[in-house]
Amino acid sequence: MAIVHLLAHFDDEYAALPLIEARRDQDQWFLYVADYATPALAAARLAETRVLLAGLGLDPGRAVFLESGVPDGGLHRDPARVMAAISRGVAALPTVDRLVCAAWEGGHQDHDVCAAAAVRLARDLPGRPPIDQFPLYHG
């Protein structure tokens, strides 16, 4: 059983730190959807995220860059491609028993796409896992 954090960008997990730390003893995965301007930038940002997870005592290998092919700031332009990348990523994980994502707040279109994707994903997964949302803009 796994908790899957569905996140648009490397660093979005900072707002979910209370949820992450409260579940430190559970199997947590962090899936990142948006692509970056260059592969070098994506690699650097992934490395930063893995350092953070390791500092929290979590397996840094649980941070997975989905390489959706959809650029940062543009997830709303190609939701089918975003869902395909998420579906591939989730298929490689243990059974998902909970999803975590940024709340739909209208603060950034990439975060809102991940919130919508979490709802669709939960609908299609066995047991329809619950979704925990965390605020980024409106507390």
DSSP file (Angstrom, degrees, kcal/mol; ACC not computed):
  #  RESIDUE AA STRUCTURE BP1 BP2  ACC     N-H-->O    O-->H-N    N-H-->O    O-->H-N    TCO  KAPPA ALPHA  PHI   PSI    X-CA   Y-CA   Z-CA
    1    1 A M              0   0    0      0, 0.0    26,-0.4     0, 0.0     2,-0.3   0.000 360.0 360.0 360.0 140.1    0.0    0.0    0.0
    2    2 A A  E     -a   96   0A   0     93,-2.0    95,-2.8    92,-0.1    96,-1.2  -0.960 360.0-137.6-138.2 151.0    1.3    3.4   -0.9
    3    3 A I  E     -ab  98  28A   0     24,-3.1    26,-2.7    -2,-0.3     2,-0.6  -0.941  27.3-157.3-101.0 127.3    0.6    7.1   -0.5
    4    4 A V  E     -ab  99  29A   0     94,-2.5    96,-2.5    -2,-0.5     2,-0.7  -0.938   7.0-156.3-113.7 119.9    1.2    8.9   -3.8
    5    5 A H  E     -ab 100  30A   0     24,-3.1    26,-2.9    -2,-0.6     2,-0.8  -0.853  10.3-158.4 -91.3 114.6    2.0   12.6   -3.8
    6    6 A L  E     +ab 101  31A   0     94,-3.1    96,-0.5    -2,-0.7     2,-0.4  -0.857  22.9 172.8-100.0 107.7    1.0   13.9   -7.2
    7    7 A L  E     - b   0  32A   0     24,-3.1    26,-2.1    -2,-0.8    27,-0.2  -0.906  36.1-149.9-126.4 143.0    2.9   17.2   -7.7
    8    8 A A  S    S+     0   0    0     -2,-0.4    26,-2.5    24,-0.2     2,-0.3   0.944  80.7  19.9 -72.7 -48.7    3.4   19.6  -10.6
    9    9 A H  S >  S-     0   0    0     24,-0.1     3,-1.9    23,-0.1     2,-0.3  -0.861  84.0 -97.3-127.2 152.5    6.9   20.8   -9.7
   10   10 A F  T 3  S+     0   0    0     -2,-0.3    36,-0.1     1,-0.2    35,-0.0  -0.586 114.7  35.1 -61.9 129.5    9.9   19.9   -7.7
   11   11 A D  T >  S+     0   0    0     -2,-0.3     3,-1.5    34,-0.1     4,-0.3   0.085  83.4 104.7 105.5 -11.4    9.5   21.9   -4.5
   12   12 A D  G X   +     0   0    0     -3,-1.9     3,-1.2     1,-0.3     4,-0.4   0.774  67.7  72.9 -64.3 -22.9    5.7   21.6   -4.3
   13   13 A E  G >  S+     0   0    0     -4,-0.3     3,-1.4     1,-0.2     4,-0.3   0.725  75.5  80.4 -64.7 -19.8    6.2   19.1   -1.5
   14   14 A Y  G X  S+     0   0    0     -3,-1.5     3,-1.2     1,-0.3    -1,-0.2   0.869  90.4  52.0 -56.1 -36.5    7.2   21.8    0.9
   15   15 A A  G <  S+     0   0    0     -3,-1.2    -1,-0.3    -4,-0.3    -2,-0.2   0.685 108.4  51.5 -75.0 -16.7    3.6   22.7    1.5
   16   16 A A  G X> S+     0   0    0     -3,-1.4     4,-2.6    -4,-0.4     3,-0.7   0.296  74.2 114.1 -98.8   8.5    2.7   19.1    2.3
   17   17 A L  H <> S+     0   0    0     -3,-1.2     4,-3.1    -4,-0.3     5,-0.3   0.853  73.2  54.0 -53.1 -41.3    5.5   18.7    4.9
   18   18 A P  H 3> S+     0   0    0      0, 0.0     4,-1.9     0, 0.0    -1,-0.3   0.918 113.1  43.7 -60.2 -39.5    3.1   18.2    7.8
   19   19 A L  H <> S+     0   0    0     -3,-0.7     4,-1.0     2,-0.2    -2,-0.2   0.907 115.1  49.3 -68.3 -41.1    1.4   15.4    5.9
   20   20 A I  H >< S+     0   0    0     -4,-2.6     3,-0.6     1,-0.2    -1,-0.2   0.941 113.5  44.8 -63.7 -48.4    4.7   13.9    4.8
   21   21 A E  H >< S+     0   0    0     -4,-3.1     3,-1.3     1,-0.2    -1,-0.2   0.861 108.4  56.9 -67.4 -35.2    6.2   14.0    8.3
   22   22 A A  H 3< S+     0   0    0     -4,-1.9    -1,-0.2    -5,-0.3     3,-0.2   0.751 114.4  40.2 -65.9 -22.4    3.0   12.6   10.0
   23   23 A R  T X< S+     0   0    0     -4,-1.0     3,-2.7    -3,-0.6    -1,-0.3   0.028  74.0 128.9-114.2  25.5    3.2    9.6    7.6
   24   24 A R  T <  S+     0   0    0     -3,-1.3     4,-0.2     1,-0.3    -1,-0.2   0.788  72.5  54.7 -52.5 -32.0    7.0    9.1    7.8
   25   25 A D  T 3  S+     0   0    0     -3,-0.2    -1,-0.3    -4,-0.2     2,-0.2   0.431  97.6  83.3 -85.4   1.7    6.5    5.4    8.6
   26   26 A Q  S <  S-     0   0    0     -3,-2.7     2,-0.9     1,-0.0   -24,-0.1  -0.628  94.4 -93.0-104.6 164.5    4.3    4.7    5.6
   27   27 A D        -     0   0    0    -26,-0.4   -24,-3.1    -2,-0.2     2,-0.4  -0.651  52.5-178.5 -78.5 104.3    5.3    4.0    2.0
   28   28 A Q  E     -b    3   0A   0     -2,-0.9     2,-0.3   -26,-0.2   -24,-0.2  -0.889  11.7-172.0-113.4 137.7    5.3    7.4    0.3
   29   29 A W  E     -b    4   0A   0    -26,-2.7   -24,-3.1    -2,-0.4     2,-0.5  -0.940  10.7-152.3-124.3 148.1    6.0    8.2   -3.4
   30   30 A F  E     -bc   5  63A   0     32,-2.9    34,-3.4    -2,-0.3     2,-0.5  -0.954  10.7-169.6-126.7 109.2    6.4   11.6   -5.0
   31   31 A L  E     -bc   6  64A   0    -26,-2.9   -24,-3.1    -2,-0.5     2,-0.5  -0.885   4.7-160.6-105.3 125.5    5.5   11.9   -8.6
   32   32 A Y  E     -bc   7  65A   0     32,-2.6    34,-2.6    -2,-0.5    35,-0.4  -0.916   9.1-178.4-111.6 128.8    6.5   15.1  -10.4
   33   33 A V        +     0   0    0    -26,-2.1    35,-1.0    -2,-0.5    37,-0.4   0.890  48.0  84.6 -98.6 -46.6    4.7   16.0  -13.7
   34   34 A A        -     0   0    0    -26,-2.5    33,-0.2   -27,-0.2   -24,-0.2  -0.362  65.3-137.9 -72.1 136.9    5.9   19.2  -15.3
   35   35 A D  B     -e   71   0B   0     35,-3.0    37,-2.1    -2,-0.1     2,-0.2  -0.484  18.6-130.3 -84.2 162.4    8.9   19.1  -17.5
   36   36 A Y        -     0   0    0     35,-0.2     6,-0.1    -2,-0.2    -1,-0.1  -0.638  26.2 -98.3-113.6 169.8   11.6   21.8  -17.4
   37   37 A A  S    S+     0   0    0     -2,-0.2     3,-0.0     1,-0.1    -1,-0.0   0.814 105.7  13.9 -59.6 -33.8   13.3   24.0  -20.0
   38   38 A T  S  > S-     0   0    0      1,-0.1     4,-2.1     0, 0.0     5,-0.2  -0.970  73.0-119.9-139.7 154.8   16.4   21.7  -20.1
   39   39 A P  H  > S+     0   0    0      0, 0.0     4,-2.5     0, 0.0     5,-0.2   0.853 115.0  57.5 -60.5 -33.5   17.3   18.2  -19.0
   40   40 A A  H  > S+     0   0    0      2,-0.2     4,-2.3     1,-0.2     5,-0.2   0.909 106.3  47.9 -64.6 -41.4   20.0   19.7  -16.9
   41   41 A L  H  > S+     0   0    0      2,-0.2     4,-2.5     1,-0.2     5,-0.2   0.922 111.8  49.7 -65.1 -43.1   17.6   21.9  -15.0
   42   42 A A  H  X S+     0   0    0     -4,-2.1     4,-2.5     1,-0.2    -2,-0.2   0.917 111.3  49.4 -60.4 -43.5   15.2   19.0  -14.4
   43   43 A A  H  X S+     0   0    0     -4,-2.5     4,-2.2     2,-0.2    -1,-0.2   0.894 111.4  49.1 -64.2 -40.2   18.1   16.9  -13.1
   44   44 A A  H  X S+     0   0    0     -4,-2.3     4,-2.0     2,-0.2    -2,-0.2   0.921 112.6  47.0 -65.7 -43.8   19.2   19.7  -10.7
   45   45 A R  H  X S+     0   0    0     -4,-2.5     4,-2.1     2,-0.2    -2,-0.2   0.893 111.8  50.6 -66.6 -39.4   15.7   20.2   -9.4
   46   46 A L  H  X S+     0   0    0     -4,-2.5     4,-2.5    -5,-0.2    -1,-0.2   0.911 108.8  52.4 -62.5 -41.9   15.2   16.4   -8.9
   47   47 A A  H  X S+     0   0    0     -4,-2.2     4,-2.0     1,-0.2    -2,-0.2   0.905 108.2  51.0 -61.1 -41.5   18.5   16.2   -7.0
   48   48 A E  H  X S+     0   0    0     -4,-2.0     4,-2.0     1,-0.2    -1,-0.2   0.918 110.3  49.4 -60.9 -44.0   17.4   19.1   -4.7
   49   49 A T  H  X S+     0   0    0     -4,-2.1     4,-2.5     1,-0.2    -2,-0.2   0.909 109.3  51.5 -62.5 -42.4   14.1   17.2   -4.0
   50   50 A R  H  X S+     0   0    0     -4,-2.5     4,-2.4     1,-0.2    -1,-0.2   0.861 107.2  53.1 -65.6 -35.0   16.0   14.0   -3.2
   51   51 A V  H  X S+     0   0    0     -4,-2.0     4,-2.3     2,-0.2    -1,-0.2   0.923 109.5  49.7 -63.2 -43.5   18.3   15.8   -0.8
   52   52 A L  H  X S+     0   0    0     -4,-2.0     4,-1.2     2,-0.2    -2,-0.2   0.944 111.6  47.3 -59.4 -49.3   15.2   17.2    1.0
   53   53 A L  H ><>S+     0   0    0     -4,-2.5     5,-2.8     1,-0.2     3,-0.6   0.915 111.5  50.6 -61.2 -42.8   13.6   13.7    1.2
   54   54 A A  H ><5S+     0   0    0     -4,-2.4     3,-1.6     1,-0.2    -1,-0.2   0.895 106.8  55.4 -61.2 -39.0   16.8   12.2    2.5
   55   55 A G  H 3<5S+     0   0    0     -4,-2.3    -1,-0.2     1,-0.3    -2,-0.2   0.757 105.7  52.3 -64.4 -24.7   17.0   15.0    5.1
   56   56 A L  T <<5S-     0   0    0     -4,-1.2    -1,-0.3    -3,-0.6    -2,-0.2   0.433 123.5-106.9 -87.8  -0.7   13.5   14.0    6.3
   57   57 A G  T < 5S+     0   0    0     -3,-1.6     2,-0.3     1,-0.3    -3,-0.2   0.668  79.3 129.3  82.9  17.3   14.7   10.4    6.6
   58   58 A L  S   <S-     0   0    0     -5,-2.8    -1,-0.3    -6,-0.2    -2,-0.1  -0.690  71.6 -92.4-103.6 158.2   12.7    9.2    3.5
   59   59 A D    >   -     0   0    0     -2,-0.3     3,-1.9     1,-0.2     4,-0.1  -0.561  29.4-153.5 -68.7 114.5   14.0    7.2    0.6
   60   60 A P  G >  S+     0   0    0      0, 0.0     3,-1.5     0, 0.0    -1,-0.2   0.735  90.6  71.1 -64.5 -20.2   15.2    9.8   -2.0
   61   61 A G  G 3  S+     0   0    0      1,-0.3    -2,-0.1   -11,-0.1   -11,-0.0   0.569  80.3  75.7 -70.4  -7.4   14.5    7.2   -4.7
   62   62 A R  G <  S+     0   0    0     -3,-1.9   -32,-2.9   -12,-0.1     2,-0.7   0.503  72.4  93.0 -83.0  -3.8   10.8    7.7   -4.1
   63   63 A A  E <   -c   30   0A   0     -3,-1.5     2,-0.5   -34,-0.2   -32,-0.2  -0.834  62.8-172.3 -88.4 116.9   11.0   11.0   -6.0
   64   64 A V  E     -c   31   0A   0    -34,-3.4   -32,-2.6    -2,-0.7     2,-0.7  -0.951  19.9-150.4-120.9 121.1   10.0   10.2   -9.5
   65   65 A F  E     -c   32   0A   0     -2,-0.5   -32,-0.2   -34,-0.2   -34,-0.1  -0.811   9.2-160.7 -87.9 116.0   10.2   12.6  -12.4
   66   66 A L        -     0   0    0    -34,-2.6    -1,-0.1    -2,-0.7   -33,-0.1   0.646  16.0-144.5 -76.8 -15.5    7.5   11.5  -14.9
   67   67 A E        +     0   0    0    -35,-0.4   -33,-0.1   -33,-0.2   -34,-0.1   0.959  27.4 175.5  48.7  61.2    9.0   13.3  -17.9
   68   68 A S        -     0   0    0    -35,-1.0    -1,-0.1     2,-0.2   -34,-0.1   0.719  39.3-126.8 -69.9 -22.7    5.5   14.1  -19.2
   69   69 A G  S    S+     0   0    0      1,-0.3    -1,-0.1   -36,-0.2   -35,-0.1   0.503  76.2 116.3  82.9   3.8    6.8   16.1  -22.1
   70   70 A V        -     0   0    0    -37,-0.4   -35,-3.0    11,-0.1    -1,-0.3  -0.932  66.1-123.3-109.0 123.6    4.6   19.0  -21.0
   71   71 A P  B >   -e   35   0B   0      0, 0.0     3,-2.6     0, 0.0   -35,-0.2  -0.207  30.6 -86.1 -72.3 154.8    6.4   22.1  -19.9
   72   72 A D  T 3  S+     0   0    0    -37,-2.1   -63,-0.0     1,-0.3   -36,-0.0  -0.298 119.1  22.7 -49.5 130.3    6.2   23.9  -16.6
   73   73 A G  T 3  S+     0   0    0     -3,-0.1    -1,-0.3    35,-0.0    36,-0.1   0.361 113.5  75.2  88.4  -5.2    3.3   26.3  -16.7
   74   74 A G    X>  +     0   0    0     -3,-2.6     3,-1.9     1,-0.1     4,-0.6   0.225  46.8 113.6-126.1  15.9    1.6   24.4  -19.5
   75   75 A L  G >4 S+     0   0    0      1,-0.3     3,-1.0     2,-0.2     7,-0.2   0.836  77.9  60.3 -59.2 -30.8    0.0   21.3  -18.0
   76   76 A H  G 34 S+     0   0    0      1,-0.2    -1,-0.3     2,-0.1    -2,-0.1   0.682  95.7  63.4 -69.7 -16.5   -3.4   22.7  -18.8
   77   77 A R  G <4 S+     0   0    0     -3,-1.9    -1,-0.2     1,-0.2    -2,-0.2   0.699 116.5  23.8 -81.8 -18.9   -2.6   22.7  -22.5
   78   78 A D    <X  +     0   0    0     -3,-1.0     4,-1.9    -4,-0.6     3,-0.4  -0.399  65.1 157.8-144.9  63.8   -2.1   19.0  -22.8
   79   79 A P  H  > S+     0   0    0      0, 0.0     4,-2.8     0, 0.0     5,-0.2   0.806  75.6  59.2 -62.9 -29.6   -4.1   17.2  -20.0
   80   80 A A  H  > S+     0   0    0      2,-0.2     4,-2.1     1,-0.2     5,-0.1   0.923 107.8  45.3 -65.2 -41.6   -4.3   13.9  -22.0
   81   81 A R  H  > S+     0   0    0     -3,-0.4     4,-2.1     2,-0.2    -1,-0.2   0.885 112.3  52.3 -67.2 -38.2   -0.5   13.7  -22.1
   82   82 A V  H  X S+     0   0    0     -4,-1.9     4,-2.4    -7,-0.2    -2,-0.2   0.942 110.5  47.3 -61.5 -48.6   -0.3   14.6  -18.4
   83   83 A M  H  X S+     0   0    0     -4,-2.8     4,-2.8     1,-0.2    -2,-0.2   0.876 109.5  54.0 -63.1 -37.2   -2.7   11.8  -17.5
   84   84 A A  H  X S+     0   0    0     -4,-2.1     4,-2.2     2,-0.2    -1,-0.2   0.921 110.2  46.6 -63.0 -42.9   -0.8    9.3  -19.6
   85   85 A A  H  X S+     0   0    0     -4,-2.1     4,-2.3     2,-0.2    -2,-0.2   0.916 114.0  48.0 -64.9 -43.0    2.4   10.1  -17.8
   86   86 A I  H  X S+     0   0    0     -4,-2.4     4,-2.8     2,-0.2     5,-0.2   0.922 110.8  51.1 -63.2 -44.5    0.7    9.9  -14.4
   87   87 A S  H  X S+     0   0    0     -4,-2.8     4,-2.1     1,-0.2    -2,-0.2   0.907 110.7  48.6 -61.3 -42.7   -0.9    6.6  -15.3
   88   88 A R  H  X S+     0   0    0     -4,-2.2     4,-0.8    -5,-0.2    -1,-0.2   0.924 113.2  48.4 -61.6 -43.6    2.4    5.1  -16.4
   89   89 A G  H >< S+     0   0    0     -4,-2.3     3,-0.7     1,-0.2    -2,-0.2   0.915 112.9  45.9 -64.2 -43.6    4.0    6.3  -13.2
   90   90 A V  H >< S+     0   0    0     -4,-2.8     3,-1.8     1,-0.2    -1,-0.2   0.841 103.7  63.5 -69.6 -33.1    1.3    5.0  -10.9
   91   91 A A  H 3< S+     0   0    0     -4,-2.1    -1,-0.2     1,-0.3    -2,-0.2   0.774  99.7  55.1 -62.0 -24.8    1.3    1.6  -12.8
   92   92 A A  T << S+     0   0    0     -4,-0.8    -1,-0.3    -3,-0.7    -2,-0.2   0.463  99.7  80.3 -86.8  -1.3    4.9    1.1  -11.6
   93   93 A L  S <  S-     0   0    0     -3,-1.8     3,-0.1     1,-0.2   -91,-0.1  -0.539  87.6 -94.4-102.9 166.5    4.0    1.6   -7.9
   94   94 A P  S    S-     0   0    0      0, 0.0    -1,-0.2     0, 0.0   -92,-0.1  -0.145  73.4 -54.3 -63.4 174.5    2.5   -0.7   -5.2
   95   95 A T        -     0   0    0      1,-0.1   -93,-2.0   -94,-0.1     2,-0.5  -0.283  60.8-128.1 -54.2 131.4   -1.3   -0.4   -4.7
   96   96 A V  E     +a    2   0A   0    -95,-0.2   -93,-0.2     1,-0.1     3,-0.1  -0.738  34.7 168.3 -88.1 122.8   -2.2    3.2   -4.0
   97   97 A D  E     +     0   0A   0    -95,-2.8     2,-0.3    -2,-0.5   -94,-0.2   0.461  68.1  19.2-112.6  -1.8   -4.3    3.6   -0.9
   98   98 A R  E     -a    3   0A   0    -96,-1.2   -94,-2.5    31,-0.2     2,-0.3  -0.939  61.5-152.7-162.7 142.7   -4.1    7.5   -0.7
   99   99 A L  E     -ad   4 131A   0     31,-2.6    33,-3.1    -2,-0.3     2,-0.4  -0.894   8.1-165.0-114.6 149.2   -3.4   10.4   -3.0
  100  100 A V  E     +ad   5 132A   0    -96,-2.5   -94,-3.1    -2,-0.3     2,-0.3  -1.000  20.3 150.2-133.0 134.6   -2.0   13.8   -2.0
  101  101 A C  E     -ad   6 133A   0     31,-2.2    33,-1.7    -2,-0.4   -94,-0.1  -0.970  49.8 -80.8-153.5 166.3   -2.0   16.9   -4.1
  102  102 A A  E     - d   0 134A   0    -96,-0.5     2,-0.1    -2,-0.3   -89,-0.0  -0.440  57.8-103.5 -65.9 146.8   -2.2   20.7   -4.0
  103  103 A A        -     0   0    0     31,-2.6     2,-1.0     1,-0.1     3,-0.2  -0.378  32.3-103.8 -71.0 151.0   -5.7   22.0   -3.6
  104  104 A W        +     0   0    0      1,-0.2    -1,-0.1    11,-0.1     8,-0.1  -0.687  64.6 143.3 -74.2 106.9   -7.6   23.4   -6.6
  105  105 A E        -     0   0    0     -2,-1.0    -1,-0.2     3,-0.2    -2,-0.0   0.467  63.7-116.8-127.1  -8.1   -7.2   27.1   -5.7
  106  106 A G  S    S+     0   0    0      2,-0.2     3,-0.2    -3,-0.2    -2,-0.1   0.601  83.0 116.5  77.6   9.5   -6.8   28.9   -9.0
  107  107 A G  S    S+     0   0    0      1,-0.3     2,-0.3     2,-0.0    -3,-0.1   0.815  85.1   4.7 -81.2 -31.2   -3.3   30.1   -7.9
  108  108 A H     >  -     0   0    0      1,-0.1     4,-2.0     0, 0.0     3,-0.4  -0.939  64.1-137.3-155.9 129.9   -1.4   28.2  -10.6
  109  109 A Q  H  > S+     0   0    0     -2,-0.3     4,-2.2     1,-0.2     5,-0.2   0.823 103.0  57.4 -61.5 -33.2   -2.8   26.2  -13.5
  110  110 A D  H  > S+     0   0    0      2,-0.2     4,-1.8     1,-0.2    -1,-0.2   0.906 107.7  47.3 -65.5 -39.8   -0.2   23.4  -13.1
  111  111 A H  H  > S+     0   0    0     -3,-0.4     4,-2.0     1,-0.2    -1,-0.2   0.902 111.3  51.2 -67.2 -39.6   -1.3   22.8   -9.5
  112  112 A D  H  X S+     0   0    0     -4,-2.0     4,-2.4     1,-0.2    -2,-0.2   0.877 106.9  53.7 -65.8 -36.6   -5.0   22.8  -10.5
  113  113 A V  H  X S+     0   0    0     -4,-2.2     4,-2.8     1,-0.2    -1,-0.2   0.908 108.0  50.4 -63.0 -40.8   -4.3   20.3  -13.2
  114  114 A C  H  X S+     0   0    0     -4,-1.8     4,-2.2     2,-0.2    -2,-0.2   0.878 108.9  52.0 -65.8 -35.9   -2.7   17.9  -10.7
  115  115 A A  H  X S+     0   0    0     -4,-2.0     4,-1.6     2,-0.2    -2,-0.2   0.931 112.9  44.4 -63.6 -44.4   -5.8   18.3   -8.4
  116  116 A A  H  X S+     0   0    0     -4,-2.4     4,-2.2     1,-0.2    -2,-0.2   0.900 112.1  52.7 -65.6 -40.4   -8.1   17.4  -11.3
  117  117 A A  H  X S+     0   0    0     -4,-2.8     4,-3.0     1,-0.2    -1,-0.2   0.876 105.6  54.9 -63.7 -37.1   -5.8   14.5  -12.3
  118  118 A A  H  X S+     0   0    0     -4,-2.2     4,-2.8     2,-0.2    -1,-0.2   0.906 107.6  49.6 -63.1 -40.8   -5.9   13.2   -8.7
  119  119 A V  H  X S+     0   0    0     -4,-1.6     4,-1.9     2,-0.2    -2,-0.2   0.936 114.2  44.5 -63.3 -46.1   -9.7   13.1   -8.8
  120  120 A R  H  X S+     0   0    0     -4,-2.2     4,-1.4     2,-0.2    -2,-0.2   0.920 114.3  49.5 -64.5 -43.1   -9.7   11.3  -12.1
  121  121 A L  H  X S+     0   0    0     -4,-3.0     4,-1.4     1,-0.2     3,-0.5   0.928 109.3  51.2 -62.0 -46.2   -7.0    8.9  -11.0
  122  122 A A  H  < S+     0   0    0     -4,-2.8     3,-0.3     1,-0.2    -1,-0.2   0.883 106.9  55.1 -59.2 -38.7   -8.8    8.1   -7.8
  123  123 A R  H  < S+     0   0    0     -4,-1.9    -1,-0.2     1,-0.2    -2,-0.2   0.852 113.4  41.5 -61.1 -34.8  -11.9    7.3   -9.7
  124  124 A D  H  < S+     0   0    0     -4,-1.4    -1,-0.2    -3,-0.5    -2,-0.2   0.596  97.2  90.7 -93.2 -12.2  -10.1    4.8  -11.8
  125  125 A L  S >< S-     0   0    0     -4,-1.4     3,-2.0    -3,-0.3   -30,-0.0  -0.543  89.6 -92.9 -85.7 150.1   -7.9    3.1   -9.1
  126  126 A P  T 3  S+     0   0    0      0, 0.0    -1,-0.1     0, 0.0    -2,-0.1  -0.351 112.7  12.9 -57.6 136.5   -9.1    0.1   -7.2
  127  127 A G  T 3  S-     0   0    0      1,-0.2    -4,-0.1    -4,-0.1    -3,-0.1   0.426 106.9-108.5  76.7  -1.3  -10.8    1.0   -4.0
  128  128 A R    <   -     0   0    0     -3,-2.0    -1,-0.2    -6,-0.2    -5,-0.1   0.933  43.0-136.1  41.8  72.1  -11.1    4.7   -5.1
  129  129 A P        -     0   0    0      0, 0.0   -31,-0.2     0, 0.0    -4,-0.1  -0.164  17.4-104.9 -59.7 148.6   -8.4    5.9   -2.7
  130  130 A P        -     0   0    0      0, 0.0   -31,-2.6     0, 0.0     2,-0.5  -0.282  29.5-132.8 -69.4 160.9   -9.1    9.1   -0.8
  131  131 A I  E     -d   99   0A   0    -33,-0.2     2,-0.5   -31,-0.0   -31,-0.2  -0.972  11.5-160.4-119.8 125.7   -7.4   12.4   -1.7
  132  132 A D  E     -d  100   0A   0    -33,-3.1   -31,-2.2    -2,-0.5     2,-0.4  -0.897  13.9-162.3 -99.5 134.4   -5.7   14.7    0.8
  133  133 A Q  E     -d  101   0A   0     -2,-0.5   -31,-0.2   -33,-0.2   -33,-0.0  -0.896   5.6-160.5-116.9 148.6   -5.2   18.2   -0.5
  134  134 A F  E     -d  102   0A   0    -33,-1.7   -31,-2.6    -2,-0.4     2,-0.2  -0.969  22.0-117.3-125.8 144.0   -2.9   20.9    0.9
  135  135 A P        +     0   0    0      0, 0.0   -31,-0.1     0, 0.0   -33,-0.0  -0.491  28.7 172.1 -80.4 147.5   -3.1   24.7    0.2
  136  136 A L  S    S+     0   0    0     -2,-0.2   -34,-0.0   -33,-0.1   -25,-0.0   0.548  82.2  15.7-118.2 -24.1   -0.5   26.7   -1.5
  137  137 A Y  S    S+     0   0    0    -34,-0.1   -32,-0.0   -29,-0.0   -31,-0.0   0.711 127.9  34.6-124.1 -33.5   -2.2   30.0   -1.9
  138  138 A H              0   0    0      0, 0.0     0, 0.0     0, 0.0     0, 0.0   0.274 360.0 360.0-120.1  11.3   -5.3   30.4    0.3
  139  139 A G              0   0    0     -5,-0.0     0, 0.0     0, 0.0     0, 0.0   0.497 360.0 360.0  56.7 360.0   -4.4   28.5    3.5
